[in-house]
Amino acid sequence: MNQTLSSDAAPIAAKLATEPVGLLEFARLAGRNMLEVIPAETLHQTYLRGPLNIHYLCDPAIITELLVGAGRSFPKAKFTKDIIGSAVGNGLILSEGEKWKQQRKRYSPLFAARNLPMLAQHFAETGLEVAASLAQGEGHVDVTQMAPASTLTNISRVIFSGNEEVSAAEIRAGLKNYFEYISSISLFDLMQLPKWIPRRKWLESKRPVTDMRKLARQVIENRRAENRPIPLDFLDLMIAALQEDFEDIETTVDNLLTFVVAGHETSANALAWGYYLLALNPDVQGAIRDEIRSINPTDPITFENVQEMKLLRAHIRETLRLYPSAAFFARDAAETLTIKGITFKKGDALFFPVYSLHRNDQLWDAPDAYKADRFLNTTYPRGQFIPFGDGPRVCIGAQYAETEIMVLMASVLRNIAFSLSDIPIPRPVLTFTMRPEGPMILNAKPL
């Protein structure tokens, strides 16, 4: 084991529930921070029976059977669809059955490894801009602002580029409003009350969603008209896939926004937490910087470069273990199923608290400590490390996300050093994704 990739400094942890949470309190707390309703016992037990028909699952074998084996066709939980349905429609995240299979087959080639070198060029351009901006000054930087800005820029480049009627700044502003709107969770949706009962969210303007759908529809139609012979970005790849297999425009819009949602928040959160962990562990940061410079000291970081960066990849995976963006997901049992002596009845709620799974002391050595070397030359049982889920519905963009995070981080770390400031680090909170509760202020020093 490389000792430079371990630390005894304890990273900031989430606040989980230490007392039983009733249904009404569950809904109230979950609307603010889903982590506060996850029982702290899930850090120490691999299975926990919750109130009513809820099961908390941290057993890798059970998780694998439910996601990969007999339960692989169980649908997404109804409350998940209620919460994010208005944002992503019936795209890949929420569709079920044959419609989901068709979409998965249609879009899987977009995320194939052969397309990543071209997309990595866009990521590297953004990374160089971020590094140059940080190099102009020395002082505090809020990585909860810097990281989303960089992933929004990537989205603008790989999806909305070449849109002459709307500027890149307007696109980023529209995306920011869109993400703020969809991150607002309704208490009534969490309580699974009937849809006809008014939600407070209904009083807010739905313009961020309607504007984003209009823009997405516009760029799809414009790009189709261009008919580029060679794909130059992600949207080109998407249009090419639709030439082989038709789908209606509204489903295409659903999927474009699905990719936008999934590709922005998750990567941005991983970057923010990743910079924090490196500031907390300066020796690790130095070792990773040396690796980056030895592979590519000055030129734009390439897809091929990051394949050689074993220390950086281990750091990213340890970041995703400690702070998984998709820190919780749920399924509804579609039929009665018994696994390892536990019976899940039809209609039961199957909760996968990924945050707890990744820090469970029955599964991990020093689970709350930062030890990136645990991901060097080591494999873990299936179902134990699932930052992107598993089974047929594993995140279609997992390799895309990992490439984006590594290229951006390598581009920045090469010439910028991060250290802790005197401003406290915020705890993780979970709404749409798991993010820092407030600004995360670090010192950034150009080298």
N, C-alpha and C positions, 0 to 999 in steps of 0.2 A: 504494500500500500504506500502511496505517495503521501507522506505526512504533511506536505505543504497544502494539501486540499482538505484538511480537517481543522476544526476549531472548537474550543470549549465555550466560546461566547454564545450565549443563548439568543437566537433570533426572536423577535417579537412574535407572540402567539395570539390566537383568537380567544375570545371569551365564550365558552360553551355553557350550556345549562347545567347547573349543579343541583337544581331542585326539579321535581316533576312539573311539567307544563301542561295546563289544561287546554282544551280546544280553542276557547276564545283567546286566551293568552298566547297560544301558539300562533294564531292568525295575526294578532297584534304585533308580536315580536318579529315574526317572519317577514312582515311587510317592511320592517326597518333593517333587520339583519338576521338572515336565516340561520347563521351560525349560533345565535343565542337560543335557538330551540333544539339544537342537536345535543343530546345528553352527553355529559362529560364521560360517562361510563363507556362510550364508544371508543375512547382512547385506550381502554384497558380490556374490553371484551370484544370478541369477534362476532358475536350475535347478541342483539338486545331486542326483546319484545316491547314495543311501545304501546301507548294507549289505543283503544279501539282496535282497528285492523292494521296497525302500522308495524313494520318490521325494519329494524336498523341492521344493515349488513356490512360487516368488515371481515368476513371469512373469505379468503381468496377462492377456495374451492366452490363455495356457494355462489359467489359473484360470477365465477366463470360459467357455472351451470345455468345461471339465469341470463347471462348476456351472450353466451356462446352456445350453450347446450339446449336443454329442453325448454328454457324460457326465452329463447332468443327472439321469438316473435311477439312477446308481450309488448303492449303499446306504451308510448310515453304517458305519464300521468296526466289526468285530465286538467289538474290545476296548472301544469306546465303549459298546456295549450291555451288555457284561459289567460295566462300571464303574458305570453309573448306572441300569441296568435295574430294580434293586430299589427305587429311589426314585421313578421316574416311570412305571414299567410300560410299557404299549404305547400311550402317548399320542402327541401330535404329534411330539415330539422323536425318538422311536425307531421309530415305525411306518413301514411301507413299503407300496409298491404301492397297491392300491385302497383299503385301509383308511386309509392316510395321506391319499389324495385326498379321501375322504369327510369326514374330520375337518377337513382344511384348508378345504374348502368350507363346512362347518358353522360353523366358528369365525371365519373371516375377517371377517364383518360386525361381530363384537364389537369389533374393533380399528379400525373405520372412523373417519375424522376426525370424523364427526357425534357420536360418543360421547365424544370427548376433553374437550369443555368440561365435561360433567358430572363426569367422573373427576378433572379438574384441580381442581375444588372441594375434593375430599377431599385431594388433594396439598397444596393451599394451606393447609388447616387444619393439617395436620401441619407444614408449613414455618413457620407462625406460632408453633406450640408450640416447635419447636426454637430459633427465634430468641429467643423469650421466655426460654427456659431458659438460653441462652448469655448473654443480657443481664443475668441476675441476678448474674453473677460475672465476674471478669476473671482470666485465667490460662491454664494449660495445658488443652487438650482433646485427647482421643484420637479422631481422626476415623475410625479403623477401628472404633470403638465407636459413635460418633455417627451415621455414615452408615447402617450396617445397622439401627440402632434406628429411624431415620426411615422406611426402606423397609419394615421389619416393621410399623410402625404403619400405613403405607398399605395393606399387605396385609390387616391386621386390619380396616381401615375399608372397603375396597372388596370384600372377599370374605367375611370372617367377622363383619361387623357384624350386630347384631340377634340374635346367638346368646345367648339368655337363660341357657342352662344352663352356659356357660363364660365366664369373664371375659376381657377383652382382655389382661390380664396373663398369664393362663394360656395363652391362644392364642400370645402372643409367646414365652413360655417353651417351649412345645411346638415351635414353629417353629425356635427356636434349637437345641434338641436334635436336631431333624430335620436341619438343615443341617450340624451337626457330624458326624452319622452318615454322611451321604451324601458328605461331603468326604473321608472315609477311603478311600484307593484301595488295592486289593489288588495286591501284587506278582505273584501268580499270574494275576490277570486280565490284567495288562499283558503277561505272558508267554504269554497265551492257552493256558494249561494246561487240561485237561479240567475241566468243572464239578464232577465227582465228587470231585476232590482238595480236601480241607478247606482253607478259608481262615481265617486268624487272625481275620478280621472275624466269622466265624461264632460265635466264642466270646463276642462282645459281644452284648448284648441287642438284639433287633430292635424293641424297644418304641417307640423314636422314630418308626419308619416305621409300625408297626401303629397306634399312637395317632393319628398324623397322618391315616392313611387312615380311621380310625373317625370322627374329627372332621369330615373332609371329607364323608364319606358322610352324617353327621348334618346338617350345615348345608345340604347340597343338598336332602335330603328335607324339612327344615323350611321352607326357602325355597319349594320347590315347593308346599307346603301353604298358604303365605301367599297365593300367587297375586297379587302386587302388580300393579295395573293399569298403573303407570308405572315403568320401571326407575330405581332410585335409586343403584345401584352396579354393579360389574362382575359380581357373581354374579347379579344380576337379569338382566343382558344374556345371561349364559350360559344361565340357565333359559329365557329367552324363545327362544333359538336352538334349544334342545332340544324346545320345543313344536312347532317347525316340522319337526324332523328327529330322530327318536328314536335314542338309542343306549343300550346297557345301562349300569347304574349304575357298574360297575367301570371301564369305559372313561371315563365322566364323571369319576370320582374320579382316574383317571390324568391326565386333562387338567387338572383343577383343580390338582393338585399340580405338573404340568408348568408351568403358568402361575405358580404360586407360586415354584418353583425359578428359572425363567428371569427372573421379574420382581423378585426380591429381590437375589440376589448380584450380578448384572450392574450394576444401577443403583447399589447400595451401593458397589461398587468404583469406578465412574466418579465418584461424588460424592467419595469419599475422595481419589482421585488428583487430581480437579479442584480441591479446596480446597488441596491441597499445591502444585499448580502456580501457583495465585494467590498463595499465601504466598511462593513463590519469585520471583514477578513482581509486586511491589506496584503498579507503574504500570499494568499491565494490570488488576489488581484494581480500582484506582480508576476507570479508564475504564469498566469494566463496571458498577460501582456507580452511576456517574453516569447511564449508560444506563437502568438499572433504575429509578432514582428519577425520571428524566424521564418515564418511561412510566407508572409507578404508584408514587407516593411513600409511600402509607400503607395502601391497601386490600389485601385478599387478592389475590394474583397470579392472573390468569385465563389461560385457554388463549389468548385473543385477545392478551393482553399479550405472551406469550412469542413470538408470531409476529413481533412488532416488534423483538425483542431480537437484532439481528444480531451484535453483539459477543459476547454470551453464547453464542449458538449456535456461533459460530466457536471459542470457547474449549472448549466441550463436544466438538466434533469433533476438535480438536487433542488433547484429553485422550484420546479414544478411539483416536486414531492412536498416541499414545505408549504408552498403557496399555489395549489392548483387553481387555475382560473375557474374551471368547472368543478367547484368544490363540493357540489351536491347535485344529484339528479335522482329521478324517481321513475318507476314503472308501475303499472297496474296489472295485477295477476289476471290473465285472461282465462285461466283454468286452474283447478286445484292441482298442486304439485308438491311432492315430498322430497326434500334433499337433506341428506345427513340427519335424518330423524326429525326434521322440522317441516311441518305442513303449512304451505301457503295456500290459502283458500281463494277461490275465484272472487275477484273484487278487492283483495287485500292490497294495501299500499306498500310497495317495496322501496325503501329508502336506501340510497347508496351515498353515505356521507364520506366523500372522497378525502376531505380534509382529515377526518379521523382515521380512515384507512391508512393514509400515508404517514400518520404519526402514532399508530397503534403499537403499544409497547410489547404486545405479544408477537409482533411481526418484524420489528425493526430494532437494531442495536442503537441505543442513544437516539430515540426517535425525534426528540426536540432539538437536537444539536445539528449544526451544519457540518456535513461530512460528504463533500462531493466525491471523495475517493471511493465511496460505496458504489459508485456507478462506473468505476474503472475495472474492466475485466471481471465483472460480476453479473450474474443473471439471477432473477428472482422468480418465484412461482407465478404463473399466470394469474391475474386477478389481484395482485398485490400492489402494482404500480400502474394506475390507469388514468393519467392526466387527460387523455383523449378518449376515455371510455374503452370499450372492447366489443368484440363480436361483429355481426353484420353492420351495426350502426356505429362502429368506431368512427371518430371524426375523420371525414373524408379529406380534410386539409391538414392533417397532422404533420406530414413531412413539409408541406408548404410553410406552416407556422414555425416549425423548428428552424427551417432555413432562414426565414425572415428574421427571427430573433437572433440567430447566430451572426448573420451578416451585419445587422444593425449594431449589435453589441461589439463585434470585432472591429468595425469601422470606428467606433467611438473610443473604445478602450485603448486602442493603439497609441493615441496621443492625449488622452484625458485621464487623469487620476481622480477617483472619487474617495472621499473620506466622510466620516460622520460629522455633522454639525452639532451645535449645542441645543438644537430644537428637537424635542422628543419625537420618536418614530410612532406613527399612528398604528393602531391595531387593524387587522384584517376585518372587513365586513363583507357580507354576501347578500347581494340583491340579484341583479341579472347575472353578474359574475362576481368573483371574490377580488376585492380591490382594497387599497388602503383607505381608512376611514376619513382621512383628511390629507392635507399637503404632506409630502415626504421630502423634507429639505436636506440635501446633501451638499457638501463642498465639492466643487469641480475645479481642478487645477490643470491647465494645459502643460504638457511636457515638451 
